[in-house]
Amino acid sequence: MPDDRQPYAVLDIDATLSDTSERIHFLAKRPKDWDSFFAQAKEDAVLDEGLAVATTLAADHEIVYLTGRPERLRRDTLKWLKDNGFPDGTVYMRGNTDRRPSVVMKLGRLKRLAEDRPVAVLVDDDVKVCAAAEKAGYTVMRADWGLDAETQPTLFDAQESEGRT
């Protein structure tokens, strides 16, 4: 019996769908102020390119949101997605105490998803996540519309060294 379910389209949230530029400064100082960074996530503006990509992919893919945000932000994240017109989809979040690098966390989830059905595309802003996913054989769309060159190193360092987003 053929599997007629749609393939997955997996989308990151921070700096891919949401504009983190108004809260990135919390990660530029030492120590990083993660509580404030995450507390303001519900106020993020939508990145128009991210919404357009999500909407287009939803036409013939099952949407999965794969974020490094901690599980404690689930309610705010679901509300933000709904309030901003993003397509319905399953949301996978980082456990509240999970500090693994984003590459490890996200590739592990991609592998589990691929056991169920094909992962057609991963849309993410993190260059290391994108490179690792491509190396593992996944099709990747790099979301280069979310952060400018000045703020990218701050978020990418936080994603990899502290495993928080």
N, C-alpha and C positions, 0 to 999 in steps of 0.2 A: 504494500500500500504506500503510495507516494506521500511525502511530507509536503503539504500545500501551505504550511505556515510561512509567513513572511520572514525574511532574514532580519537579523538585528542591525540597527544603526545605533551606535553607542556614542553618547555625547557627554563631554565634560561640562561643568557648569561655570565655575569661577574663571573669568577672563576668556571664556568661550561663548557663553550665553549671557553672563552678567558682567557688568562693568565694575571691576574692583578698584578702579583708580581713586575713588574717594576714601578708601580704607586701607590702601596698601602702605601708607605711612606708618601704620601700627607695627609693621614687620621690619621697617628700616632701622629701628633703634634696638639697643640692647638693654635689658632683655626684650625680646619680642613680646608685644602685647596681644597675645592670641585671643584672649577673652573679648577685647574691644574689636579686634578684626572680625571675629565671627558674629558678635552682637550686631554689627552694622550690616551684615550680609543681606538682611531682609529689606534694606533700603537701596540696594544696587539698582542702577538703571539697566535697562535691557540693551544688549548689543544687537543692533538691527540685523547685522550680518548673521549672527548666531540664530536669531529667531527665523530668519529666512531659510537658513540651512535646515533647521529642525523641522519647519513646516514642509519644506520640499521633501525631505527624507521620509516624513510620516506618511506620505501618499502610498509608498510601496515597501515600507519597512516597519518592523515593530521597534518603537523607540525605547531605548534604555538610557537612563541618566546615570553616569558613573562619576561620582564626585569624591574628592578627598575630604569634603566637609565631614565633621564628626556627626554621629548619629543623633546627638542631642539637638541638632538643628533641623531634624526631619520636618517637624510641623511648619516651621518658617520657610523651609525650602519648598515643600509641596505647595504652600500658599503662594509663594513668589512665582513658581512655575505657572500655576493656574491663573493667578491674577494678571499675569503678563502674556497670556494667550499661547503658552507653549503646548504642544500636543501631549496627550496623555502618554504615560510610559512608566515603566518600573524604575524606581530610584534605588540605587545601591550607594551606600554611604560608608565611610570609614568608621570602625568601632571607636567609641569615645576614648579608649586608651591605646589604640593602634597607632604606632609611630613609625611603621615601616615606610621606606621611601615610596613615593607615588608610583614609580616604575614597578616595584614589586607588587604593591597592592593592586594596581590596575591590570597588570598582565595576568595576575592570578585570576581575577574576575573574568577577563576576556577568555581565558582558557576554559573556565567553567561554563561560560555562556556558549562557547563554540562546541561544547560537548552536547548541547541541546539542539542547536541549529546553527547555520552559518552566521558569522559576524561579517556583514557586508562592508562596514566602514566604522572606523573610530574617528571622532572629531575631537581634537584636544589641542590646547595651546602649548603644553609642555614639550619642549624639543626632545628631552630625554625619553619621555613616555612615547612620543611619536616614533623616534628612532628605534626603540626597543620593540614596539609593536610591528613596525615594518620588518625588522629583522626576524620576528617570529612569524611573518607571513601574512599579517593583516594589512588591509588597505587602509590608508590613513589620509585624512584631510587635516592639515595643520591649520589651526585657527589663529592666524597671525593678525587678526583684526582687533584683538582685545586689549593688548597692553603696548604701550610705547617702549622704545628701546631703553628708556631711563628706568622704568619700573619692572621690566621683565626679570632682570637678574635678582631682584629682591624676592619676587614670588617664586621663581624657579629654585633659588637656594633654599627657601623655606620648604618647598615641596620635597626636595631631595634630602636635605640634611636633617630636617626635623619631622618629616612625615606628618604634616598637619593639614595640607590642603591638596 
